[in-house]
């Protein structure tokens, strides 16, 4: 796994596992086989092509665009918008996205939003139900006596 610290003043193409602890002044493109962990700032756009994986812990000042068969996890901040065109996008609860999140196709999940909560089945026994059950028991006992 490649890891860099510091400032990069060019566009970057990621084709292998790569962690950045610093600043990129330019655009970042992640292609097939690339796994990019951003723990700093990106002053530009982030594009994830088919087969790429990205986890954003830091900030992206531009837009994030994902193609099909990609996976992106956003834990940090995106100042632009996020467009999902067929990948899997997961936005953590603590993440902040200032632009729009568009899902053209694929799967987008926002932590804490639209989660199904399983409700346990609770039987309610109030006084009226209890009386009905007692009456029903008495009727059964009377029928048995007359049979």
N, C-alpha and C positions, 0 to 999 in steps of 0.2 A: 504494500500500500504506500503510495506516494503522499507526502505531507509537506506543505510549504507554509512558511510564515513570512509576513511582510507585505510589500506592495507590488502589484503587477499592473503595468500601464498599457496592456494590450488586451485584445480579445483572446479568450482561452477556449480550446476544444478539449473536452475531457473524454478519454477513451479507455481509462483504467480506473481502479479505485483511487480516489484522490481526496484529501482533506485540506481545506484552505483555512488558515488562521490569519486573516489579514484583509487587505482591501484589493479589489479588482476594479480598475478604471477602464471599463469596456464591457463587452457582452460575453456571456458564457454559454457555450453550447455543449450539451452532453449527448454523445452518440452511443450507438450500440456497444455494450460491454463496459460503459462508463458508470461509475458510482461516485457521485459528488456529494461531499459533506461540507456545507458552507457554514463556517463558524465566524464569519466576519461580515464585511460589507461588499456588495456588488453595485457599482455605479453604472448600471446598464440593464439590459434585458437578459433573462435566463430562458433558454430554449432547450427542451428535452425531447430528443428524437427517439424513434422506436428502439426499444431495448435499453434505454437509459434509466437510471435510478438517481434520485436526488433527495437529500434531507437538508432543509434550510433551518439552521439554528440561529443565524444572524439576520441581516437586513438585505433586501433587494430593492433598489430604488426604482427599477423599471417594471416591466411586465414579466409574468411567468407564463410560458406557452408549452403545453405538453401534447405530444402526438400519441398515436395508438401504441399499445403494449409498453407503457411506461408506468413508473410509480414515483409519486412525489409526496413527501411528508413536509408540512409547513409547521414549524414550531416557533419561528421568529416573526419577522415583520416584512410585508410586501407593500411598497408604496403604490405600485400600479395595480393592474388587474391580473386575474388568473384565468386562463382559458384551458379547459380540458377537452381534448379532441379524441378521446378514446382510451385514456389511461385510467389509473387508479389514483385519486387524489384524496389525501387525508389531512384535514386541518385541525390541529390540536386546539384545545380550549383556550390556552394562553396566547395563541397566535393572533396577530393583528393584520388585517388586509384592508387597505384604504380604498382600493378600487373595487370593481365588480368581480364576482366569481361566476364564470359562465361554463356550463357543461354542455358541449355540443353532443358528445357521446361519451361513454365510459361511466365510471363510478366515482361520485364525489361524496365524501362523508365529512361532516363537521362534528367534532366531538361535543357531546352535550346537546346537540340539536336533533330533534326527531328520533330520539332513542326510544325504543319501546320499553315500557316498564311492565313487568309481569305482575299482575294483580292476583294475589292469592284469593282463592275462593273462600269466602267467609259465609257461614250459615248464621243467619240472624235468628235468635230466639228471643222474641219479646213476649210480653204477657199474653197477647192475643193469640199468637201461634201456639204457645204452651197450652192455653185453654182448648184450642181446636184439637190438639193432639190428645188431650185428656178425654174430651168428648168422644173422639174416634175410638179410643181404647174402651171406653164404657159401652159404646154401641156394639163393638165386637164381642165383649164379654156377655152382653144380653142375648145376642144372636146365638152364641154357643149354648146358653142355658136352654133356649127354646128348641134347639135342634135335637 
